[in-house]
Amino acid sequence: MTLESKNCLMLDEVTLALRRVRLIGPITLAVDEGEIVTVMGPSGSGKSSLLEYICGTLGPAFQASGNITLNGRHLNDLAAEQRRVGI
């Protein structure tokens, strides 16, 4: 796994919070093509919210920061339907 790889999902300093309480982060992670990553934690710890942030569907009650890149394409400023990511 390399942070320079073009065929990967990259999270760079991703942090999620709800009502100013940090749930996740900061996370820096690169998932290469064919790799599988498991995110584990108790209920309410932000696992599903992390997926929603990647997909672009995170609710307005959450605060999120950090960069998401998929195959060299920055996703942060794209609408959910333009990201071509689903769960």
C-alpha positions in Angstrom: 0.0 0.0 0.0 1.4 3.4 -1.0 0.0 6.9 -0.6 1.2 7.6 -4.2 -0.8 4.8 -5.8 -3.4 5.9 -8.5 -5.6 2.8 -8.1 -6.7 3.2 -4.6 -9.0 4.9 -2.1 -7.1 7.4 0.0 -8.2 9.1 3.1 -5.9 11.9 4.3 -6.4 13.3 7.8 -10.1 12.5 7.8 -11.9 13.5 11.0 -15.6 13.2 11.8 -17.5 14.8 14.6 -21.1 15.1 15.8 -22.1 18.0 18.0 -18.4 18.9 18.4 -17.6 15.4 19.8 -15.0 13.7 17.7 -16.1 10.2 16.5 -13.3 9.3 14.1 -9.9 10.6 13.2 -7.7 11.9 12.1 -7.3 8.9 9.8 -4.8 8.6 7.0 -5.3 5.5 5.0 -4.7 4.1 1.5 -6.6 1.1 0.3 -5.0 -0.4 -2.9 -7.0 -2.1 -5.6 -7.9 -5.6 -4.4 -7.3 -4.9 -0.8 -9.9 -5.2 1.9 -10.0 -3.0 5.0 -12.1 -3.5 8.1 -13.3 -0.7 10.3 -14.3 -1.9 13.7 -15.8 -0.1 16.7 -18.8 0.0 19.0 -22.2 1.2 18.0 -22.2 5.0 17.5 -18.4 5.3 16.9 -18.7 6.6 13.4 -18.2 3.6 11.1 -21.3 4.2 9.0 -20.7 8.0 9.0 -17.2 7.4 7.6 -18.7 5.5 4.7 -21.3 8.3 4.2 -18.6 10.9 4.1 -16.8 8.9 1.4 -20.0 8.5 -0.6 -21.0 12.2 -0.1 -24.2 11.5 1.8 -23.1 12.5 5.3 -25.9 14.3 7.2 -25.6 18.1 8.0 -25.5 17.4 11.7 -21.9 16.1 11.3 -18.7 18.0 10.8 -16.1 16.4 8.6 -12.7 17.4 7.4 -9.9 15.8 5.4 -9.4 14.7 1.8 -10.9 11.8 0.0 -9.3 10.6 -3.2 -10.4 7.7 -5.4 -8.1 6.6 -8.2 -6.3 10.0 -8.2 -9.6 11.9 -8.3 -10.5 14.2 -5.4 -14.0 13.6 -4.2 -14.6 16.2 -1.5 -16.2 18.9 -3.7 -18.2 16.5 -5.8 -21.9 15.8 -5.3 -22.8 12.2 -4.2 -24.0 11.2 -7.7 -20.8 12.4 -9.3 -18.5 10.4 -7.0 -19.6 7.0 -8.4 -19.3 5.5 -4.9 -22.0 3.5 -3.1 -22.6 1.4 -0.1 
